[in-house]
Amino acid sequence: MLFPNDEALRNQNYGINVAKLELSKADERSEKWLSPQSESLEPSLSTRKITTLLIDAPSDADFKKIRTERMKRGCIAGQVLTSLYLMDRFKWEEPSLHKAIYVTEKFGKKTKYSDGSKLPAESKIKEYWKEYKSVAHFWAALELNGSYTFVSDKYDCFSDKGFTQFLQVAAGIYDFGIEFIPKRARPRKPILDAEECWVLDSSIRPVELQSDIKPDNLINILKKYKAPKTVI
């Protein structure tokens, strides 16, 4: 989720987390999927491989900063896709990527990231969307949980308590994304590209939002929307 287009950082992040889990030897691990065999390294990643990844990786402090920055980008992509998803679910007139980016930008002017920094302007929102749309369904599932709770504690989305539900919601949003084509989109293609997206195992049953509670914040922002001269 954090490094969809950066294999080197993705592997280093994996190696760091596996090493931490192996060193901790904790009875319960909050991110078991990183080390599915629990007490031993995954066969495809030997101790030598993990050591190499750790040697080449940035310092722990630097990697924390990198993760924080990448998390911000993923959150933005998730907000864009969530806005589209909710527009469609609640039958808003002509849901579009332009409207979703508009909502994300306007929402950002009234809120901040958890570290106090401001959300980005439109140009950066577009950039982050393009960079993270291959995993945007995962980020959108996290975003959606804030308004339409399927896991009571957001951190449980990554534990045995809520991981399955999280994946099911992400799968439902993915199904929406690879099928939904905005009415005025040129060329005519879905919001998400199935050939580029990170997909889930076929055993994960997709679920869709079923709610009569309207997204008032989204609707209030959309009421002020004016269409641009070009479409995306």
N, C-alpha and C positions, 0 to 999 in steps of 0.2 A: 504493500500500500504506500509506503513512504518513498520508495525508489523504483517506480515502475519502468523507467527508461534508463536506469543507471545500474548495470549489472555489477560493477565493481563495488559500489557502495552498498548495494543490496546484499552481496555475499559477505562483505565485511560486517555489516550490521547483523547478519545471521550468525556469523562466527562469534561476535562479541556476546550476543545473547545466549548462544549455546554454551560458551565458556562460563558465563556467569551462572547459568543454571546448573552446570556440572559441578562448579565449585561450591555452590550453595548447599547442594545435597538436601534441599528442603523436602519435606514430606508432601507439601502441596505447592504446585507451581502455577503461577497465574497465566503463563503462556506455554502450555504443554505442547501446543502444535509446533513449537520451534524445535522441540526435541521429543518426537513421538515415541521413542523407545525408553523414555523416562530416565533410566539409570545408565544408559550408554549412548555414545555418539551415534548418529545415523550412519549406516555403513558407507554411504556415498561420500561422507565427509570424515576422513580419518583425523586422528589427533594431529598428525603432521600438517594436514590441510588447514585445520582450525588454527594451528600455531602460525602458519604462513599468513592467514587472513589477519590475525591479530598484529603481527609484525608490520604489515603494510597499512593497517588502518590508522586513521587520524587518532589523536589522543582522545581519551574519554570525554574531556571537557569540550574539545572541538566537535566530537561526534554528537554530543548533546545539543550544541548549537545547530548543527546540520539537521538533526532530527526535528528540532523545533521549527526551523524554517520550512522544511519539507511538509511538516504537518499542517502548517498554515496554508500552503498551496493546495494540499489535498482537501482541506476543509472548504476552501473556496470552490473547487470543482464539485464537491459534494453539495454545496448550497445551490449551485447553478442547476444541477440535475434534480435536486429535490424540488426546486421551484417549478421546473418543467413537469415533474411527476404530479405535483399537487394541482397545477393548472389543469392538467388532463383529468385527474381524478374528480375534481370539482367542477368540471365542464366550463372552464373559463374560455371565452371566445378566442380562438386561434392562438393556442400556446406556441411560443417560439423561443429560440435561443436568445434573440434580442431582448425579449421580455424577461427571461430568466436572468440574464446578465444585468439588466436594469434593476431588477429586484435585489440582486445580490449587492450591487453598488449602493443603492439607497439604504438598504438594511445596514450596510457597513458604516454609513455615516452616523448611525445612532448607536453603534456598539463597538467593542474592541476585542482583541484577542485576550486570552487569559493572562498574558504577560504585560498587558497594558498598551501594546502597540496597536496602531490603527489598521483597519482592513484596507486593501488596495483599491486604486481607482480602476476605471473601466478597462484601460489598456492592459493592466496586469491581470485582471480577472479573465480576459480573453486568453492571455498567455498561459495562465495556470490551468484553464479549462483544456486547452489543447495538450498541455503537458501531462495532465492527470486524468483525462477522460477514459483512458483504458482501464482505470481502477475506480472511476467516479462512483460506480454503483455501491462499492464498499463504504466510501466516505458519505454517500447520500444516506445509506442505512443508519450511520451514526447520527447524521443531521436530523433525520426523520424521527429518531428516538427521542429527540428533545421536545418535540411537539406532540407526537403520537407514540407514547411510551409502550414498547414491547418488552423492554428489560428495565426494571426499576432503577438500577444503578448502572450508569453508562459504562463503568469499568468492568461490569459483569459481561459485557459484550465479548470480552476476550478471556473469559473463564468458562468452566464447565456449566456454570449457572445460566449463561445466556448466549454462549457461542453459537449453538445450533440455530436459535431464533435469529441472531444477527445475520448468519449466512442465508437463512431462508428469506429474510427481507431483502438482503442484497441481491439474491437471485431473482426475486420478483421485480425489483427495480431494473435489473439487467434485462429481463425479458421485455419490459416496457421500452427501454432505451434502444434495443436493436430492432424494434418494430415501429416506433413512433417517428413519423416524418412530418415536420411542420408544414402547414398548408402552403406557404409561400416559399419554401426552401428551394434553392437552386444551387447545385443540382438536386434532384429528388433522391434523397438518401436518408436513412435513419440517423438519429442523433448519435448513437453509438455504433461503432463498426465491430461486428462480431468477430472479424478476422484479427482485430488488434486487441480486443478486450481480454483481460484476465478472467477466465471462466471458472465456474464451480463444478465440483463433482456431480454427476448425474443423480446421485443419491440424495442431494439436497433438494427438498421440495419447495419451490417458489411460493411465497405468500404475498398477497396484495393488501393494501390499506383498505379497511372497511370501517368508515367512520362518518357520522353526520355532523361532526364538529368542524366547521369551516375555518380555514387558515386566515383569520381576520387581518393579521399583519400583512400577509401577502396580498390580500384583496385590496386593502387600503392603499398600498403602494401602486398596484396595477391600475387603480382608478385614475392615477395621475400620469400614466404612461402615454407617450406620443410616439407613433411609429417613425423611424428614421427614413431617410431617402433610399437607402440600400438595405438589402436583407442578407442575413448570414445563415 
